[in-house]
């Protein structure tokens, strides 16, 4: 990127002031400081958390990010807020289940890495969190195989997909209730498992605390745990692992 900007200045295609603006570490919008160096430091552009932001603020942040990045991801966006943003930027895509707004350039969308991430949901009620993980990983460049409604209450449903899960490079396992599914998957695979507890469950579930504690106390090796309902965190970590594997190929 730096070399391209310097060449554009050299060839008269870009002014010094424009070059300085593009090379700035962040852009101050008043209500937000957009981190333009996030991708250089961490491999992915800054992700926008949509809750608590207005549609106008989201639109301004996205416009700033898109000037220097080829992929945009905005999480936790309600339908009414998304509709307002889409009126301003109709080329963005909204996933209603995941509550994610996103955009990828054609060049980025055409790139297909080797391998895939398995996103596994225990029950249909967990799909909202699972989709947040799946869409996050896809926008960040990974292939995703969705395997839903395979909880431990009907273990034969999970075993039906055993080979597909075992062939993944990493699994994101989403479960509420007692949260046992990541332990079962962890005992079947030779790759990292990212456990995502959900707040789905009856009263003694304590809004996902029981699932969280079960996953933290898993007897299966190779399991890491993110926070309750944090599908984004699970998908992001899985995408990082997938990216590192691609570098080693």
Buried (B, 14 or more C-beta within 10 A) or exposed (E): EEEEBEEBBEEEEBEEEEBEBBBEEBBEEEEBBBBBBBBEEEBBBBBBEBEEBEBEBBBBBBBBBBEBBBBBBBBBBEEEBBEBBBEBBEEBBBBEEBBBBBBBEEEBBEEEBEBBBBBBBBBEBBBBBBBBBBBBBBBBBBBBBBBBBBBBEEEEBBEEBEEEBBEBBBBBBBBBBBBBBBBBBBBBBEBBBBBBBBBBBEEEBEBBBBBBBBBEEBEBEBBBBBEBBBBBBBBBBBBBBBBEBBEEE
